[in-house]
Amino acid sequence: CADWRHGLRSINDQLDIVLSDPPYANDSVMAKDMLASAELESVVHDTSLLVLEHMTVSRMPQSDFWECLKEKRCHPTTFSFYKTRWKEYNQDLCLLES
């Protein structure tokens, strides 16, 4: 699972849904990396969903690209559901470039 970025590089299509079940010992670190990952952003589209499984006590970081829609708690586990902010994010990039 530490090699998830390598796996993303081998994808030649856009993903509709990404399921992430990182080891609990590192779930918040890996989630932070995933939510900020350019590799992950490159394989999703405007309606893609990301589901992160993590310990309920772990707080998930905020992201400019991903918006948390819902959290479902099943102690001691929580599933956080994210959607892309694809349109907003790309609009902001266009504004920065002009």
Salt bridges, closest charged atoms under 4 A:
ASP16 OD1 - HIS45 NE2 2.69
GLU39 OE1 - ARG5 NE 3.55
GLU39 OE2 - ARG9 NH2 3.68
ASP46 OD1 - HIS45 ND1 3.77
ASP46 OD2 - LYS87 NZ 3.92
GLU67 OE1 - LYS83 NZ 3.76
GLU71 OE1 - ARG73 NH2 3.29
